[in-house]
């Protein structure tokens, strides 16, 4: 389980403002020269970690299309952490109130 936790390093306690929930869904990403489908590993109102073998450098802005129930949340996010060949951490940018509500509904209640 150590490998699964490596992606969590991108946002340490000092930078993380939102609680994360384990939520695995397939999302579509598009940005710079990178387009594809990836699986989320965890999700919060501040961002997500997605598993992908695609090389996406830190600083790239991605358009994300995340399925939530019967709808899709479309949001832009900046890659803030990259674990080459395994995944990236993405911080949401300008999350709308509608998107925020949908994401909150999708997150498992603890």
N, C-alpha and C positions, 0 to 999 in steps of 0.2 A: 504494500500500500504506500510505500515511500514514494514511488514514482508518481502516483496519482496526486500526491500533495505538492509536487514541485511547482505546479502552475500557480499555487497560492502565494508564492513568494513575490509575485509582481505587485501586490498591493499589501504592504505590511500594515500593522495596526495604526501607524501614524498617518497613512494616506487613506485608509479605508474609512468611508463615512457611512456605509450601508451594510447591513447584515446580508450574507450570502446564503442561498439555498441551493442544495443539489437539485438540479433540474436538467434532464437530458432530453434535448429536442434537436432535430436537424434544422439548421438555418442556412440561408443563402447569404453569401457575402460578395461584395464587389467594391474594388478600389485599387487605385494605382494600376499595376499590371496583374492583379490577383482577383480571380473570380472563381467561385466554387461553392460547394456545400460542405459544411462542417457540423460537428455535434457539439452542443454546449456541454460543459461539465458542471458549471455552477452559474448562478445568475443572481444579480441584485439590482436594486434601482439605480446603482451607480455604474454597472457594467457586467461583463461576463468573461468567462474563460472558455475558449472554444478549441477543441481538438482538431488539428489539421496538419497534414504533412506539407502543405503549401508554405513556402518561405515568404513571410510577410514581415518587413522590417518595422521596428519601433518608429513611431511618428506618422505612419500611414493612416489616412482617414478612410474608413470603410463604410459603405452603406450596408446595413444588415436588415434582413427580412426574417423575423422570428415568428413562427407559428404559435399562437396562443389560443387554445380552444378552437373555435370555428373562424377565428380572425387571424390577421397577421399584424405584428407591430413592425413598422419601418422606422429605423433610427440610424443616425450617423454615430460612429464611434472612432476613437483614436486608439491605435495599438500602443499600449504602454509597457508591454512585456512580451518578449518573443523567446520561446524555447524551441529552437530550430528542430524541425522534423516532428514536433509533438503538439505544438499549439501556441496560441497567443492570448494575452490578456487585453481586453478592450474596455476602455472607459467611454460611457455614453456621453454624447454632446447634445445639449439642448433637448432633453427628453420632454415631450409634450405631456400635458396632464392626462390626455386620453391614453397615451402609451404607458405612462406611469401606472394608471389604474389597471390596465390589462396585464402588465407584468406582475403587479402586486397580486392580482387574482390567480395568476398561474403559479406563483411561488407556493410550495407546500407550506401549510400552516404548522408552526411548531408549538 
